[in-house]
Amino acid sequence: MLDRALDGLKPFRSPDLLVGFEGNADAGVFRLSDDLAIVQTVDFFTPIVDDPFTYGRIAAANALSDVYAMGAKPVTAMNIVAFPKEGMDPGILRSILQGGIAILKEAGVSLAGGHSVADQEIKYGMSITGIVHPDRLVRNTGMRPGDCLVLTKPLGTGVINTALKAGCASPESVEAAVKVMTTLNRDASSVMCAVGVHACTDITGFGFIGHLAEMVINSGVNVEIDTEAVPIIPQALEYAAMGMLPGGAYCNKEYRQAMVDADGSISDELEMLLYDPQTSGGLLISVAQDRVDELLKLLDARGVNGSMVGTVKMGTPGKIALR
């Protein structure tokens, strides 16, 4: 939405702005010196779970994710809060903020302040500032033919959240989705930086295919996805088959389906899960074939269940084959 609003506008751009809003990058990057750049991002949304403390944890982990995706270290956070002025227990807001603080403490990130507004609809999130050496920045461009694609979290949070709102999600599936959404991408980011990778993004609102499409377009390549290798949260396929799909999944498909060549053997529910908008999803990493085993081994050692889900190919740029 912001990209469309900015279309045709020409804001001032310093030569030290290394990454701006072009290319749908995960965060903005500004160079302070030859060996230091700051990484900035902001994200907030309405509640997706019933428990306010859990909601706060999810929102904070989600906001931090963009910094991790760029290989940077988050250092400070600012709260963004919208909350009703009357008619709602202030203790709910306190629990939300406590959830956010708990995740920041886990991440070693300092809360520096924030801003709140009165609103009838609750919204919460954070702006995050991170630091990185300009030469060690990981972007969502740079994929190379022969690269392997590794995904660090299973898909399905959007479907399970939709099933939860409909009152048909099992406690086990909700627990699994919450674990995915509250797990930091810190360890996955640390490992990918140690191994050295060509490109990375995190999977959030545009879904697996939407964020992969940005990488493909920015890198001028095409990819083939092994759909059977894509990790899925338990029961997410079942709920998708029941029609428990968020509206965002259909929007994501409408926007990107022209780029996709889907094998006729792939079920409709599996294909739709690839468009499912995720909250605080995993990292999608493009790594050289001769380093993928090392990456997967180190991820496993840090408790991250990385899955090799596809390869980068030669051929017509901008295509995603689902096999």
Backbone bond lengths (Angstrom), bond angles and torsions (degrees), N, CA, C in turn:
res aa  C-N    CA-C-N  psi(-1)  N-CA   C-N-CA  omega(-1)  CA-C   N-CA-C  phi
1 M - - - 1.453 - - 1.518 111.17 -
2 L 1.348 116.79 -46.78 1.450 120.41 -179.22 1.519 111.00 -63.62
3 D 1.344 117.37 -38.80 1.457 120.58 179.57 1.517 110.80 -60.68
4 R 1.342 117.13 -41.53 1.465 120.27 179.49 1.525 110.53 -67.28
5 A 1.335 116.91 -38.34 1.460 120.10 179.10 1.518 111.73 -65.96
6 L 1.326 116.84 -31.86 1.464 121.51 -179.11 1.523 113.15 -84.91
7 D 1.337 116.63 -7.95 1.458 120.70 -177.33 1.524 110.85 -57.57
8 G 1.313 115.87 124.31 1.461 121.00 179.45 1.511 114.14 90.43
9 L 1.322 117.77 -15.26 1.455 120.92 177.94 1.522 109.73 -82.98
10 K 1.302 116.21 153.07 1.458 120.63 -178.76 1.523 110.16 -128.98
11 P 1.340 116.85 78.76 1.465 119.10 178.35 1.522 110.43 -69.11
12 F 1.338 115.20 157.18 1.465 119.32 175.90 1.510 109.76 -58.95
13 R 1.326 116.16 139.26 1.465 120.47 178.66 1.520 109.31 -133.11
14 S 1.314 115.36 115.86 1.456 121.28 175.41 1.526 109.37 -72.10
15 P 1.327 117.59 147.39 1.472 119.56 175.21 1.525 112.28 -64.33
16 D 1.331 117.27 -14.40 1.463 120.68 178.26 1.533 112.80 -87.93
17 L 1.352 116.83 -3.73 1.463 119.21 173.92 1.526 107.75 -79.36
18 L 1.318 115.76 99.53 1.462 120.59 -174.71 1.523 112.17 -76.52
19 V 1.323 117.16 -34.88 1.463 122.02 179.11 1.521 108.12 -137.34
20 G 1.337 116.42 122.66 1.451 121.47 176.47 1.518 110.45 -113.09
21 F 1.344 116.68 -148.25 1.454 119.46 -175.53 1.522 113.15 -83.72
22 E 1.324 117.37 -5.46 1.458 119.42 178.94 1.520 110.82 -71.68
23 G 1.336 116.68 149.79 1.456 121.17 176.39 1.512 114.83 73.61
24 N 1.349 116.98 9.19 1.469 120.44 179.48 1.524 112.19 51.82
25 A 1.336 115.93 44.70 1.462 120.27 177.48 1.524 109.92 -64.28
26 D 1.329 116.10 158.26 1.456 120.08 -177.29 1.526 112.62 -71.60
27 A 1.335 117.70 -27.46 1.461 121.38 -179.24 1.526 108.92 -157.19
28 G 1.324 116.01 163.23 1.453 120.43 174.22 1.521 110.39 -86.89
29 V 1.325 115.90 148.87 1.467 120.74 -177.88 1.529 109.05 -132.51
30 F 1.335 115.32 128.24 1.467 121.10 179.77 1.523 109.13 -125.48
31 R 1.329 115.85 127.86 1.471 121.71 -179.41 1.518 110.46 -81.30
32 L 1.339 116.06 124.37 1.458 121.90 175.85 1.523 111.86 -94.17
33 S 1.326 115.95 -32.09 1.462 121.84 179.32 1.520 108.06 -156.26
34 D 1.310 116.94 179.96 1.462 119.99 -178.95 1.518 112.86 -62.74
35 D 1.333 116.72 -25.09 1.459 118.92 -177.01 1.528 113.81 -121.19
36 L 1.337 117.54 16.25 1.465 119.76 -180.00 1.527 110.94 -149.24
37 A 1.340 114.98 129.84 1.462 121.79 173.28 1.517 108.57 -133.05
38 I 1.339 116.12 151.48 1.460 120.11 174.79 1.532 108.45 -103.11
39 V 1.317 113.97 145.02 1.464 122.30 179.18 1.523 107.19 -115.54
40 Q 1.334 117.21 127.61 1.460 120.86 -173.84 1.523 111.09 -127.69
41 T 1.328 114.84 136.97 1.463 120.40 178.27 1.521 109.45 -150.54
42 V 1.330 116.32 162.55 1.459 121.43 177.90 1.522 108.49 -147.14
43 D 1.330 116.61 141.17 1.460 120.73 178.27 1.523 109.54 -157.77
44 F 1.325 116.37 138.82 1.463 120.96 174.94 1.525 108.55 -156.31
45 F 1.336 116.86 158.00 1.458 120.43 -177.82 1.526 109.88 -161.08
46 T 1.319 115.08 170.51 1.468 121.33 178.34 1.537 109.94 -76.60
47 P 1.332 118.20 164.72 1.474 120.10 -177.81 1.523 112.74 -60.07
48 I 1.334 115.97 138.88 1.461 121.01 177.03 1.520 111.72 -117.57
49 V 1.332 117.17 -5.56 1.462 122.86 173.65 1.520 108.13 -133.69
50 D 1.325 115.69 164.33 1.463 119.92 -175.27 1.525 113.04 -77.65
51 D 1.322 117.28 -35.50 1.465 120.71 -174.76 1.529 110.63 -79.31
52 P 1.343 118.99 120.86 1.471 120.66 -175.94 1.523 113.71 -63.87
53 F 1.321 118.42 -36.51 1.460 121.07 179.30 1.527 109.91 -63.75
54 T 1.329 116.92 -43.96 1.468 121.01 178.42 1.515 110.84 -64.97
55 Y 1.328 116.50 -41.20 1.463 121.05 175.93 1.526 110.93 -56.41
56 G 1.316 117.45 -44.08 1.460 121.08 178.53 1.517 112.30 -62.66
57 R 1.328 116.38 -40.31 1.465 120.35 178.37 1.526 111.09 -64.30
58 I 1.319 116.11 -44.29 1.466 120.35 -179.06 1.528 110.61 -62.96
59 A 1.336 116.42 -45.42 1.462 120.41 -177.75 1.525 111.37 -62.27
60 A 1.323 117.00 -39.55 1.463 120.81 -179.91 1.527 111.23 -69.16
61 A 1.331 117.13 -45.41 1.467 120.13 178.84 1.513 110.93 -61.67
62 N 1.323 116.33 -38.10 1.462 121.15 178.96 1.527 111.34 -64.71
63 A 1.331 117.32 -42.97 1.466 120.89 -179.76 1.525 111.71 -65.30
64 L 1.324 116.81 -37.74 1.465 120.75 -179.99 1.527 112.64 -68.75
65 S 1.322 116.55 -24.71 1.460 121.13 -169.87 1.522 113.75 -59.99
66 D 1.331 117.82 -39.15 1.466 120.42 -178.02 1.526 112.06 -62.22
67 V 1.322 116.56 -34.80 1.464 120.15 178.44 1.526 110.33 -68.90
68 Y 1.332 115.79 -43.79 1.464 119.66 177.32 1.527 111.33 -61.73
69 A 1.332 117.04 -36.70 1.466 120.79 -177.98 1.521 111.91 -63.39
70 M 1.322 117.02 -25.12 1.456 120.46 -179.26 1.525 112.11 -96.38
71 G 1.328 116.33 12.69 1.461 120.24 177.06 1.508 114.01 73.13
72 A 1.333 116.60 21.61 1.464 121.42 -176.15 1.527 111.23 -105.61
73 K 1.327 115.10 167.66 1.456 122.34 178.16 1.526 109.25 -106.87
74 P 1.343 119.23 115.84 1.469 120.03 176.68 1.525 110.44 -69.88
75 V 1.332 116.09 139.17 1.464 119.39 -177.07 1.531 113.36 -124.92
76 T 1.332 118.38 -34.05 1.463 120.42 179.34 1.522 110.71 -136.24
77 A 1.337 114.90 157.82 1.464 121.30 179.19 1.522 109.46 -139.12
78 M 1.334 115.31 151.57 1.460 122.77 173.55 1.527 107.68 -127.24
79 N 1.337 116.60 129.88 1.461 120.39 178.56 1.523 111.55 -72.81
80 I 1.327 115.56 144.73 1.464 122.74 171.14 1.524 106.40 -124.42
81 V 1.330 117.62 119.57 1.458 121.68 -172.03 1.523 110.78 -133.09
82 A 1.336 115.99 133.05 1.466 122.57 166.26 1.521 106.53 -124.26
83 F 1.350 116.28 127.03 1.466 119.93 -173.75 1.528 109.00 -151.14
84 P 1.346 117.15 142.46 1.464 119.80 -179.75 1.529 112.19 -59.47
85 K 1.319 115.26 139.24 1.467 119.75 179.82 1.519 110.67 -73.74
86 E 1.335 117.10 -30.52 1.454 121.64 -178.50 1.525 109.50 -138.87
87 G 1.329 115.49 157.66 1.453 120.79 171.61 1.515 115.90 87.10
88 M 1.313 117.41 5.27 1.465 119.46 178.37 1.512 109.38 -140.56
89 D 1.318 116.01 141.27 1.460 122.75 -177.52 1.536 110.67 -62.90
90 P 1.331 118.01 120.57 1.462 120.29 177.43 1.527 113.51 -59.28
91 G 1.345 115.72 -20.05 1.457 119.34 177.65 1.522 112.15 -62.92
92 I 1.336 116.36 -26.27 1.471 120.02 176.88 1.519 109.92 -64.42
93 L 1.328 116.08 -45.66 1.459 120.06 178.63 1.522 110.77 -63.04
94 R 1.323 115.93 -40.48 1.463 119.03 179.08 1.540 110.63 -60.17
95 S 1.320 116.67 -41.59 1.461 120.32 179.42 1.526 111.31 -65.35
96 I 1.328 116.64 -39.97 1.467 120.41 177.29 1.527 110.36 -59.50
97 L 1.323 115.33 -48.37 1.465 119.98 -178.83 1.528 111.25 -64.74
98 Q 1.334 116.71 -37.12 1.467 119.64 177.70 1.529 110.53 -63.90
99 G 1.340 117.15 -37.56 1.458 120.29 176.84 1.517 111.88 -62.59
100 G 1.331 115.94 -43.88 1.459 119.87 177.73 1.521 111.82 -62.44
101 I 1.333 116.13 -42.96 1.466 120.77 179.73 1.526 110.93 -62.73
102 A 1.330 116.95 -37.60 1.467 120.53 -179.93 1.526 111.33 -61.23
103 I 1.329 116.70 -41.31 1.465 120.07 178.92 1.524 110.95 -70.57
104 L 1.328 117.00 -39.72 1.467 119.51 177.66 1.526 110.66 -61.26
105 K 1.324 116.66 -40.21 1.469 120.09 178.31 1.522 110.52 -62.68
106 E 1.323 116.56 -42.79 1.463 120.61 177.92 1.525 110.46 -61.32
107 A 1.327 116.55 -37.35 1.469 121.24 -177.40 1.528 112.59 -82.99
108 G 1.347 117.94 -11.31 1.456 120.65 -176.45 1.512 112.83 72.17
109 V 1.339 116.12 34.65 1.471 122.52 -176.43 1.528 108.90 -111.64
110 S 1.323 116.17 133.79 1.470 121.71 -178.51 1.523 111.17 -85.51
111 L 1.337 116.61 132.92 1.452 121.46 173.06 1.524 108.14 -82.77
112 A 1.333 116.02 116.98 1.464 120.68 -173.93 1.520 113.59 -99.16
113 G 1.331 118.21 -8.74 1.462 120.23 -178.81 1.511 110.12 150.76
114 G 1.342 115.79 -149.28 1.450 119.25 179.26 1.514 112.09 162.27
115 H 1.333 114.89 -170.63 1.464 120.56 -179.12 1.525 108.63 -148.10
116 S 1.330 116.40 143.06 1.463 121.03 179.52 1.519 109.94 -131.25
117 V 1.338 115.07 151.48 1.464 121.77 175.14 1.521 108.08 -135.93
118 A 1.343 115.61 153.30 1.455 120.40 174.37 1.525 108.74 -78.55
119 D 1.330 116.65 130.18 1.459 121.74 -178.07 1.528 107.83 -154.38
120 Q 1.311 117.68 142.49 1.452 121.11 179.37 1.523 112.25 -70.02
121 E 1.321 116.96 -20.26 1.458 121.30 179.34 1.526 109.48 -110.68
122 I 1.327 116.28 128.45 1.459 120.98 179.73 1.525 109.91 -68.02
123 K 1.308 115.40 134.91 1.458 121.90 172.12 1.526 107.73 -141.54
124 Y 1.320 115.60 143.41 1.465 119.15 179.62 1.522 109.77 -151.07
125 G 1.305 114.73 144.74 1.457 121.57 175.62 1.513 109.42 -177.48
126 M 1.318 116.30 -161.48 1.458 120.86 -176.38 1.525 111.36 -149.62
127 S 1.311 114.91 153.01 1.460 120.36 162.93 1.531 105.92 -101.16
128 I 1.318 115.80 137.99 1.465 121.47 -174.24 1.523 109.38 -123.66
129 T 1.314 115.52 138.48 1.462 121.46 171.88 1.520 108.90 -116.66
130 G 1.326 115.45 130.73 1.453 121.11 177.51 1.513 110.87 -125.13
131 I 1.312 116.26 174.23 1.458 121.37 179.13 1.531 109.52 -129.96
132 V 1.340 115.05 150.14 1.457 120.78 179.98 1.520 108.55 -160.74
133 H 1.313 116.87 151.03 1.464 120.55 170.53 1.531 107.06 -72.16
134 P 1.320 118.92 132.15 1.473 120.03 -177.03 1.521 113.61 -54.58
135 D 1.324 117.66 -31.99 1.466 120.32 -178.49 1.524 112.78 -80.06
136 R 1.340 117.46 -10.01 1.466 120.35 -178.23 1.524 111.94 -108.90
137 L 1.283 116.33 10.78 1.453 121.88 178.75 1.527 110.14 -65.48
138 V 1.335 117.15 134.48 1.459 122.16 175.48 1.523 108.03 -105.67
139 R 1.316 116.68 125.48 1.466 121.37 -176.59 1.528 111.12 -110.34
140 N 1.335 115.65 172.52 1.467 119.67 175.63 1.521 110.77 -91.83
141 T 1.307 115.94 28.85 1.453 123.34 175.16 1.527 107.42 -137.02
142 G 1.315 116.74 159.87 1.464 118.96 179.48 1.516 114.43 111.03
143 M 1.338 117.93 4.79 1.461 120.49 175.64 1.530 109.61 -59.82
144 R 1.323 115.98 144.51 1.461 120.74 -178.75 1.521 110.72 -126.70
145 P 1.337 117.44 144.51 1.463 119.43 175.92 1.525 110.86 -54.25
146 G 1.312 115.62 134.22 1.460 121.34 -176.34 1.513 113.09 99.06
147 D 1.339 117.82 -16.49 1.463 120.98 177.69 1.527 110.98 -62.37
148 C 1.317 114.36 153.54 1.462 122.05 172.28 1.526 108.84 -104.49
149 L 1.327 116.57 145.46 1.456 122.12 179.04 1.523 109.73 -104.27
150 V 1.322 115.20 127.08 1.464 121.26 -178.25 1.529 108.90 -121.29
151 L 1.330 116.10 130.52 1.467 123.00 178.15 1.523 108.78 -111.56
152 T 1.343 116.75 134.86 1.467 119.65 -171.52 1.526 115.71 -103.60
153 K 1.326 118.30 -2.50 1.471 120.95 174.83 1.526 108.61 -142.59
154 P 1.341 117.18 151.49 1.467 120.12 176.75 1.523 111.88 -72.93
155 L 1.335 115.99 158.61 1.459 122.95 178.19 1.530 110.66 -92.76
156 G 1.326 115.77 162.07 1.460 120.56 172.60 1.511 116.20 125.50
157 T 1.327 118.58 3.00 1.471 118.72 -176.67 1.528 111.97 -64.81
158 G 1.337 117.65 -36.54 1.462 119.86 -179.57 1.518 111.72 -65.23
159 V 1.320 116.50 -43.78 1.467 121.39 179.03 1.524 110.63 -63.54
160 I 1.323 117.27 -45.39 1.462 120.10 -178.36 1.527 111.02 -67.40
161 N 1.321 118.26 -37.80 1.462 120.34 176.26 1.525 110.97 -63.88
162 T 1.341 116.49 -36.46 1.465 120.47 177.05 1.523 110.63 -66.82
163 A 1.333 116.40 -41.69 1.463 120.34 177.02 1.524 111.05 -64.51
164 L 1.321 116.80 -35.36 1.461 120.91 177.87 1.527 110.50 -63.07
165 K 1.333 116.36 -44.49 1.465 120.17 179.35 1.534 111.39 -63.92
166 A 1.344 115.77 -30.66 1.467 120.47 179.44 1.522 112.36 -83.34
167 G 1.338 116.63 -3.87 1.458 121.32 178.08 1.513 115.00 76.67
168 C 1.340 117.82 21.37 1.463 118.89 -177.92 1.529 112.94 -122.82
169 A 1.308 118.46 9.85 1.466 120.92 177.72 1.519 109.86 -84.46
170 S 1.308 116.22 135.13 1.460 120.08 178.00 1.523 110.04 -72.96
171 P 1.332 117.30 153.33 1.470 119.59 176.32 1.525 112.28 -57.25
172 E 1.343 116.32 -34.54 1.461 120.36 -178.80 1.521 111.44 -66.53
173 S 1.331 117.06 -41.77 1.463 119.49 -179.63 1.522 111.37 -69.67
174 V 1.336 116.34 -37.35 1.466 119.74 177.82 1.520 110.34 -65.48
175 E 1.327 116.18 -42.49 1.461 120.38 178.51 1.522 110.98 -61.02
176 A 1.332 116.74 -41.72 1.462 120.92 179.30 1.523 110.92 -64.92
177 A 1.339 116.98 -41.53 1.464 120.64 179.73 1.525 111.21 -66.35
178 V 1.333 116.44 -41.60 1.468 120.44 178.57 1.527 110.39 -62.45
179 K 1.321 116.97 -39.89 1.468 119.83 178.48 1.523 110.80 -61.25
180 V 1.335 116.44 -42.24 1.468 120.55 177.45 1.526 110.16 -61.24
181 M 1.330 116.55 -47.47 1.463 121.16 -173.00 1.521 113.82 -72.94
182 T 1.325 117.39 -23.17 1.466 119.80 -178.86 1.527 112.76 -100.76
183 T 1.323 117.36 -0.10 1.459 120.71 177.25 1.524 109.65 -84.54
184 L 1.306 115.99 124.58 1.465 120.80 179.49 1.517 111.36 -68.17
185 N 1.319 115.87 148.41 1.470 121.20 172.81 1.535 111.47 -87.57
186 R 1.318 116.47 14.68 1.466 121.99 -177.46 1.530 112.51 -59.35
187 D 1.332 117.24 -50.85 1.457 119.88 -176.53 1.528 111.66 -67.11
188 A 1.333 116.20 -39.71 1.463 119.51 177.58 1.516 110.62 -62.57
189 S 1.333 117.35 -40.12 1.455 121.77 178.94 1.523 111.30 -65.43
190 S 1.325 116.03 -43.31 1.455 120.66 -179.92 1.527 111.14 -61.25
191 V 1.326 116.39 -42.49 1.465 120.67 -179.63 1.522 110.81 -66.44
192 M 1.334 117.25 -45.27 1.467 118.40 -177.70 1.528 111.24 -64.20
193 C 1.314 117.28 -33.97 1.470 120.05 177.87 1.528 110.85 -69.41
194 A 1.332 116.67 -36.40 1.457 120.54 179.46 1.525 111.45 -68.80
195 V 1.333 116.52 -38.07 1.464 120.90 -178.58 1.524 111.09 -77.08
196 G 1.339 116.48 -38.66 1.456 121.48 -174.50 1.513 109.94 91.55
197 V 1.327 117.59 113.30 1.464 121.91 -177.64 1.522 109.21 -128.70
198 H 1.329 115.86 167.54 1.463 120.51 -177.17 1.532 113.17 -91.36
199 A 1.338 117.22 -31.75 1.469 120.08 -177.16 1.519 109.59 -162.44
200 C 1.327 115.66 159.27 1.466 120.70 178.70 1.521 109.72 -159.73
201 T 1.311 115.80 150.70 1.457 123.15 167.93 1.513 107.48 -147.28
202 D 1.336 117.06 166.43 1.458 118.62 172.75 1.527 108.60 -107.40
203 I 1.317 116.08 149.50 1.462 121.60 -175.57 1.525 108.77 -93.33
204 T 1.327 115.55 112.07 1.472 120.36 -179.03 1.531 109.33 -132.85
205 G 1.319 117.57 -126.76 1.461 121.51 -167.00 1.510 117.43 -62.49
206 F 1.330 118.84 -26.93 1.465 120.65 179.61 1.523 112.47 -84.87
207 G 1.326 117.18 -0.86 1.450 120.84 178.34 1.521 112.76 77.59
208 F 1.332 115.20 173.37 1.461 120.95 -178.63 1.524 111.06 -57.36
209 I 1.330 117.45 -50.36 1.461 119.93 -177.48 1.520 111.46 -68.31
210 G 1.314 117.45 -38.90 1.465 119.81 -179.03 1.509 112.91 -61.51
211 H 1.320 117.38 -45.29 1.468 120.10 -179.38 1.530 111.07 -75.61
212 L 1.332 117.00 -34.48 1.460 119.84 174.01 1.524 110.13 -62.76
213 A 1.329 116.87 -39.54 1.466 120.83 179.62 1.526 111.38 -59.22
214 E 1.333 116.59 -39.89 1.465 119.77 177.80 1.524 110.92 -62.13
215 M 1.329 116.83 -41.88 1.471 120.70 177.96 1.530 110.72 -63.32
216 V 1.326 116.12 -44.07 1.463 121.52 -178.08 1.535 110.84 -63.04
217 I 1.323 116.23 -46.79 1.466 120.78 -179.93 1.520 110.79 -63.76
218 N 1.327 116.22 -46.86 1.467 120.20 -177.51 1.522 112.02 -65.82
219 S 1.341 117.27 -27.66 1.462 120.92 -176.39 1.525 113.14 -96.63
220 G 1.333 117.70 -12.47 1.453 120.61 179.84 1.517 113.40 67.50
221 V 1.340 117.66 40.24 1.462 122.41 -178.32 1.527 109.02 -131.21
222 N 1.329 116.61 -179.73 1.457 120.74 168.05 1.522 108.80 -128.91
223 V 1.322 116.42 163.00 1.466 120.05 -176.07 1.515 110.55 -135.20
224 E 1.328 114.14 157.43 1.457 121.11 172.45 1.521 107.86 -121.91
225 I 1.333 116.11 127.50 1.461 121.99 -177.58 1.518 110.12 -106.56
226 D 1.317 115.93 129.80 1.455 122.91 173.26 1.525 106.91 -86.87
227 T 1.323 116.98 95.45 1.465 120.24 -171.24 1.528 112.40 -64.41
228 E 1.322 117.54 -27.29 1.460 119.63 178.51 1.524 112.03 -70.12
229 A 1.332 116.53 -20.02 1.461 120.40 -179.37 1.527 112.50 -89.72
230 V 1.338 117.18 -10.80 1.467 120.15 -178.38 1.526 109.30 -71.69
231 P 1.329 118.75 121.51 1.474 120.56 -178.82 1.526 111.34 -71.34
232 I 1.331 115.86 138.30 1.462 122.89 -178.08 1.528 108.85 -127.25
233 I 1.324 117.17 136.84 1.462 120.97 175.93 1.529 108.80 -63.21
234 P 1.335 118.48 135.56 1.463 120.88 179.90 1.530 112.48 -50.85
235 Q 1.327 115.63 135.79 1.470 126.79 178.10 1.525 113.44 78.16
236 A 1.329 118.96 -6.80 1.460 119.52 179.63 1.527 111.24 -64.24
237 L 1.328 118.17 -40.82 1.463 120.83 177.43 1.530 110.99 -62.83
238 E 1.329 116.17 -39.46 1.470 120.97 178.86 1.523 110.61 -61.84
239 Y 1.335 116.70 -44.93 1.459 120.15 -179.83 1.530 111.15 -68.28
240 A 1.332 117.01 -37.20 1.470 120.19 177.79 1.520 110.03 -62.83
241 A 1.341 117.71 -39.90 1.459 121.67 178.47 1.531 111.19 -65.43
242 M 1.337 116.38 -25.84 1.464 121.46 177.76 1.528 111.78 -81.91
243 G 1.331 117.15 -4.46 1.459 121.11 -179.53 1.509 114.28 91.16
244 M 1.327 116.91 11.78 1.464 120.62 -179.87 1.533 110.21 -82.29
245 L 1.310 114.57 64.39 1.469 120.96 -178.12 1.521 109.65 -112.71
246 P 1.337 118.03 131.18 1.470 119.82 177.30 1.519 110.75 -67.72
247 G 1.334 115.59 153.35 1.458 119.61 179.52 1.508 112.72 -57.45
248 G 1.340 116.50 -30.64 1.457 120.37 -179.30 1.518 113.03 -62.22
249 A 1.345 117.75 -28.44 1.460 120.47 179.30 1.525 110.47 -64.43
250 Y 1.339 116.43 -41.78 1.463 120.27 178.97 1.528 110.96 -68.12
251 C 1.321 116.36 -38.80 1.473 120.07 177.27 1.521 110.71 -63.70
252 N 1.336 116.34 -42.77 1.463 120.50 179.18 1.527 111.10 -62.24
253 K 1.339 116.18 -40.97 1.463 119.67 179.73 1.522 111.09 -66.77
254 E 1.320 116.48 -44.46 1.466 119.89 179.87 1.528 111.48 -59.06
255 Y 1.328 115.92 -36.52 1.461 120.46 -175.81 1.522 112.47 -76.21
256 R 1.350 117.62 -33.33 1.465 119.64 -171.17 1.530 114.94 -116.49
257 Q 1.331 119.60 -4.13 1.453 119.80 -171.93 1.527 113.30 -64.05
258 A 1.324 118.47 -22.81 1.471 120.70 178.64 1.526 111.33 -64.60
259 M 1.326 117.27 -23.01 1.459 121.72 179.83 1.524 112.13 -85.73
260 V 1.331 116.96 -10.70 1.463 121.14 -167.32 1.520 111.79 -104.70
261 D 1.326 115.10 132.80 1.458 123.11 172.22 1.520 107.21 -111.59
262 A 1.344 116.17 102.93 1.460 120.82 -174.72 1.516 110.55 -97.62
263 D 1.315 116.24 129.97 1.457 122.85 175.29 1.531 108.87 -64.01
264 G 1.321 116.83 137.32 1.459 120.59 -178.20 1.512 114.08 -63.71
265 S 1.324 117.73 -14.79 1.462 120.64 -179.31 1.520 112.81 -83.80
266 I 1.320 117.45 -9.77 1.466 121.17 -178.92 1.518 109.60 -78.97
267 S 1.322 117.82 129.60 1.461 121.29 -179.70 1.513 111.08 -67.54
268 D 1.323 115.24 154.62 1.466 120.00 179.38 1.522 111.10 -61.25
269 E 1.343 116.35 -40.06 1.468 118.89 -177.47 1.526 111.75 -67.64
270 L 1.327 117.64 -36.33 1.462 119.82 177.72 1.518 110.43 -68.24
271 E 1.326 116.60 -42.71 1.462 118.80 178.45 1.525 110.72 -61.30
272 M 1.339 117.30 -42.46 1.460 119.69 -179.18 1.525 111.66 -66.50
273 L 1.338 117.95 -31.28 1.455 119.81 176.97 1.526 111.42 -64.79
274 L 1.312 117.34 -25.97 1.461 120.30 177.41 1.526 111.52 -73.31
275 Y 1.332 115.96 -17.47 1.472 121.13 175.38 1.533 111.73 -99.93
276 D 1.323 116.94 -7.19 1.460 122.16 -174.99 1.524 111.38 -59.12
277 P 1.339 119.23 122.99 1.464 120.36 177.71 1.520 111.10 -65.92
278 Q 1.307 116.34 126.15 1.459 121.87 -178.02 1.528 110.84 -100.14
279 T 1.304 115.62 152.62 1.455 122.42 170.69 1.519 107.97 -115.05
280 S 1.336 116.67 124.74 1.456 121.53 -179.63 1.524 111.01 52.89
281 G 1.348 115.29 49.20 1.456 120.74 178.90 1.515 112.27 -77.00
282 G 1.324 114.75 -174.28 1.457 119.86 -176.08 1.505 113.75 -84.74
283 L 1.330 115.04 -179.08 1.456 121.63 175.20 1.523 108.64 -89.35
284 L 1.334 115.51 141.03 1.457 122.01 171.72 1.526 106.32 -110.51
285 I 1.322 115.27 114.66 1.466 121.99 -168.78 1.518 110.34 -115.22
286 S 1.331 115.97 133.50 1.464 122.31 174.19 1.527 107.79 -104.58
287 V 1.330 115.85 115.40 1.466 121.17 -172.45 1.522 109.27 -131.78
288 A 1.314 116.72 147.78 1.460 121.48 178.23 1.522 110.71 -58.40
289 Q 1.338 115.90 144.81 1.463 120.43 -176.84 1.526 112.50 -57.81
290 D 1.338 116.78 -35.11 1.466 118.57 -178.17 1.523 113.07 -78.64
291 R 1.334 117.32 1.31 1.468 120.19 177.45 1.519 113.26 -119.22
292 V 1.326 116.71 -3.49 1.460 118.52 -174.42 1.523 112.13 -66.85
293 D 1.327 117.69 -37.71 1.472 119.47 179.84 1.527 110.86 -64.15
294 E 1.323 116.00 -40.77 1.468 119.78 177.12 1.515 110.72 -63.29
295 L 1.338 116.58 -43.06 1.459 120.87 179.40 1.527 110.47 -59.92
296 L 1.328 117.06 -48.90 1.465 120.81 -178.25 1.524 111.36 -64.20
297 K 1.319 116.74 -38.57 1.468 120.81 179.89 1.525 110.84 -65.37
298 L 1.323 117.53 -44.01 1.461 120.78 -179.43 1.527 111.42 -70.76
299 L 1.324 116.89 -35.77 1.462 119.67 175.29 1.519 110.18 -60.76
300 D 1.314 116.09 -45.80 1.466 120.45 -179.85 1.530 111.10 -61.43
301 A 1.324 116.27 -38.84 1.467 120.33 179.71 1.523 111.66 -64.65
302 R 1.326 116.79 -25.72 1.473 121.17 178.65 1.525 111.79 -95.63
303 G 1.329 117.13 8.01 1.451 120.09 178.28 1.511 114.55 81.35
304 V 1.323 117.72 17.36 1.466 122.80 179.73 1.528 108.23 -103.16
305 N 1.321 116.94 124.32 1.459 121.69 -177.87 1.527 110.55 -88.55
306 G 1.321 115.97 79.82 1.451 120.44 179.02 1.521 111.57 -75.93
307 S 1.335 116.55 142.81 1.461 121.78 179.64 1.520 109.34 -128.96
308 M 1.317 116.80 130.84 1.458 120.44 174.12 1.516 107.90 -79.28
309 V 1.327 117.67 116.45 1.463 121.46 -170.61 1.519 113.88 -115.77
310 G 1.335 118.95 -3.19 1.456 118.85 -179.15 1.506 112.69 177.50
311 T 1.322 114.39 -179.13 1.461 121.50 -179.48 1.521 110.00 -137.01
312 V 1.323 114.52 154.02 1.462 121.72 176.43 1.523 107.80 -92.58
313 K 1.342 115.90 134.46 1.452 121.01 -171.81 1.533 112.42 -119.51
314 M 1.323 114.57 160.80 1.457 121.58 166.09 1.526 107.73 -78.30
315 G 1.311 116.51 163.98 1.457 119.39 176.77 1.509 111.73 124.08
316 T 1.328 115.32 -163.33 1.462 121.27 -177.26 1.530 110.11 -60.42
317 P 1.328 117.69 119.59 1.475 119.46 -178.83 1.531 111.77 -64.02
318 G 1.317 114.94 152.60 1.452 120.57 171.28 1.509 115.47 84.60
319 K 1.319 118.51 18.94 1.454 120.83 179.25 1.529 111.15 -115.64
320 I 1.349 115.55 145.58 1.457 122.80 177.78 1.524 107.39 -123.34
321 A 1.327 117.03 113.53 1.462 122.00 178.76 1.519 109.10 -96.48
322 L 1.327 117.59 127.62 1.466 122.56 176.44 1.516 108.23 -103.87
323 R 1.310 117.16 119.57 1.470 121.78 -175.84 1.526 111.45 -123.54
